[in-house]
Amino acid sequence: MASTLDRSAVQSRVNVWKMAQEQLDDVARLIGLDEGVHAYLREAKRVLQVSVPVRMDDGRLQMFEGFRVQHNMSRGPGKGGIRFHPDVTLDEVKALAMWMTWKCALVNIPFGGAKGGVICDPKAMSERELERLTRRFTSEISIIIGPEKDIPAPDVYTTPQIMAWIMDTFSMQHGYSVAGVVTGKPVSIGGSLGRDKATARGCLYVVDEAMREIGKERSGARVAVQGFGNAGMHAADLMDAAGYQIVAVSDSRGGVANDAGLDIEGLIAYKARTGSVVGFKGGEALDNKAVLEYDCDVLVPAALEKVITPENAPRVRAKIIAEAANGPTLPDADDILYDRGIMVLPDILANAGGVTVSYFEWVQDLQNNFWEEDEINDRLRRKMVRAFTETLEAAKHHRVNMRRGAYAVAIDRVAEATMSRGLYP
Ligand code: NAD
């Protein structure tokens, strides 16, 4: 599969790791961060690059390249997903690891930031090939992961089944079941209730808060969603159930729109049957870039990064952008959106529900004590609302946008932990 993300010249020029570092630099100036701590936080603590040999179904041996990056672990073990995608780069994984550090700090869970990725095309691989790839990759990175060290989770094109293979491989190597080595597992092997929808549910909770803040009713508010995978599909589903009206969605192959509101249940069933939202009869066909500029109140980018650019930002019509995806907005686009009065709920806030319930899963695994779904959702809501409120307060205090506000809260927490621990040796 060639990458289906349409990358414009602007997008491809941007190095996402440099972008993540510049976001840090920007907020370091804003909060007067100590120079030494700033230099420390600018770099990843540890980068592991591995070669992964896999026997393919036709008997060939194929080599894959994979990464696990740990950005900062001052506040606890590393935490972050593993991405299987043809466009994965080391710089992308480093950026995603840094964003995980800020995200965990913002929702105040005791984890540092990490991320992993394998350059591969999962859509062109059989289930058996994916299992062999996952198991060998897990074995290669097992020297740095573990329940007290670094705990992977799902990300783009990785699933609960893949998490189960990671857990099983690590457990086989240790001679006993180690459920806490990975989150996003199936419930039957220590996964948490509510984890599958947690990213989307967290996103819904902060959108609700943002709607209240800008004085808009959620009932009938129009929503457009880019990406119809774990984050995007569940966001559309939960927002639909909460009274929002989903008017446009897209996936890698294209989109569909209906101004009277899409039948989300029907669309989910259609996607499960056909593999895409394209061709769904309950709406008009839509170009998957056009979804970003669709007439709506809330835009939820839930696919890949760098999709909102200085080029399309002036045409965005939403009043709130909730970044379910990581890094969907380029920094220059951020400024344009802020000047236009559009409230951007940054990725480290809007999609932090996933890592929050991952934290709950890890806690449950360590205690062998599993909670009811209502309790999980209630704890999640409290964490998300608190993070939203702290972000808004910081944004107002510094007179900046919500992203800078969220970074100010998060970087301050990580810096405090880093300074409290001091330097070894
Ligand atoms: P996923 O693999 O389940 O879904 C990705 C979706 O994006 C698919 O529907 C795919 O078709 C679509 N897509 C790809 N290219 C597209 C394009 N050009 N236009 C429109 N759609 C396109 O992945 P996911 O887990 O939902 O992750 C999506 C984003 O959310 C990523 O940025 C990820 O880092 C972020 N995220 C996910 C979680 C989680 O818990 N799953 C948590 C935090 C952040």
Boltz pocket constraint, residues with backbone or C-beta under 6 A from the ligand:
constraints:
  - pocket:
      binder: B
      contacts: [[A, 4], [A, 5], [A, 6], [A, 154], [A, 155], [A, 156], [A, 157], [A, 158], [A, 195], [A, 196], [A, 199], [A, 226], [A, 227], [A, 228], [A, 229], [A, 230], [A, 231], [A, 232], [A, 250], [A, 251], [A, 252], [A, 253], [A, 254], [A, 288], [A, 302], [A, 303], [A, 304], [A, 305], [A, 324], [A, 325], [A, 326], [A, 327], [A, 351], [A, 352], [A, 354], [A, 355]]
      max_distance: 6.0
